[in-house]
Amino acid sequence: MTGGRRHREWTDAERLEILREAFAPGAVVSHVARRYDVSRTLIYIWRRAALRRAEAAFVPAVIEDLVEPMVASAAGAEPEAAIILELADGRRLRISASTPPALAATALRAVR
């Protein structure tokens, strides 16, 4: 980059395209930076920001082998849970296998 100081607004789609290209196997970040006329440092800043957003959206799952499967034996008993989320405050969200997908998605978005 030469000449006077420039400031350009990059859209999220443009940033994502540059990041994909810059960090593709065999890619050289400085070559991609030159091709798009953006500083190499800015590409790394975008990458760190994208990774932070991805980490914030990631929820680790713990899979446990149960010795005996949970079975609803009596009327009114809870159905077997397909997903059990243990929240940081100690509460649990149980989603049974028979839950409609739209309801499960809404519940998961609500605890986000």
N, C-alpha and C positions, 0 to 999 in steps of 0.2 A: 504494500500500500504506500503510495507516494503522494506528494502534494499536500493540499490543505486538509484540515481535519474534516471528516465526513461522519454523518450520523444517519443510519438507515434503520427503518423499522422492518423487522423480519416477521412474517406471519408464522404461526405455530407450524403450519404445513411446510413452509420453507425451511424452518429450523429442523424439523424432523427429517426432511429429505437430506439436508446437509449432514446431520448426525448419522443417518443410516449409511451414507456414502463414506463419511470420514472414518467410521469404525467398522466397516465391512472387512472381512478377512483379506489381508494383503494390501489394504488401503494405506496411504500415507497422508496423515492429517494436514501437513503443510501443503501438499499438492492440491487437496480439496479446498483448503482455505484460499489458495491463490486463484483457483478456478472460479470460486464464488466471490472473490474480492472481499473476504472477511478475515479478521485476524484469527490466528490459530488459538490464541488465548480465549477469545470469545467462544470458539467451538467447545473448548474444555469447560467454560463456565456454563454453557447451555447443557452440556452432558451432565455436570454435577447437579444442576437444577432438575433435570429430567429424572435422574436417579433418585433424588430426594423425594420427588412426587411419587415415583413408583414404589419406593420403600414405605411411604406413608399410606399407600393404598393396599399394600401387601399385608395379608394376615396369615401368619403361619398356622398350619393345620397339624394336629397331633392325632395320629391314628393308633388306637389301642386295640389289641386283640382281646376280645372278651372270652372268658372261659365258658360261660353259658350265655346264649343269645337271650336278649330281652324279649319276652313274649307277653302279649296282653292276654291274661288268663280269665279275667272277670269283666263283666259289663262295667263300663265306666273307667276301666284302667287305661292308662296312657298307651297309645299305639307305639310300636317300636320306632325309635328315632333313627332316621337316616343321617341326620346331621345334628351334632350337639356343639354349639359354640360356647366356650367358657370365656366370659367377658372379664376384663381387668378388675372390675369391682366385685367379682365373685358370683355374679348372676350367670345363669345359663339360658341359652336360647335353643330349644329343641324343635327340629323340623322333621316331621314324620315323612316317610316315603310316599304317603298318599296325599301330601299337601300339593295343591295346584301350583305349578311353576311360577305363575304370576304372583301369588301370595308369598311364596318363598323368596322371590326376588325383592319384593316390597319389604319384607321383614329384614333381609340382609342389608338393604339400603338404609333402613331406619336405624340400625345399630352402628352404621359407619360413622 
